[in-house]
Amino acid sequence: MAKPHRWTRAQLARLGKVYDRVLAAEIGVGADTVREERNRRGIKPLRVTAAKHREVDRLVGKLPDVEIAERLKVSAALVYR
């Protein structure tokens, strides 16, 4: 049986603010582990609206991807797509 992940405050703060698979890759666990913890805490998954996608598309090529992600409060993975 795998050892349970010990969540840090910083990791918990990101639940629902980035995609589960992105957080999972960053902290070295499976996306299922992240989803289960997010659900256990009653946190809804990140849902990016069509309007947010349009904002990203409007800025791509005008600003660095990381800056776009920070400015729009979306994951860098969304900008890199």
Secondary structure, 3 states (H helix, E strand, C coil): CCCCCCCCHHHHHHECCECHHHHHHHHCCCHHHHHHHHHHCCCCCCCCCHHHHHHHHHHECCECHHHHHHHHCCCHHHHHC
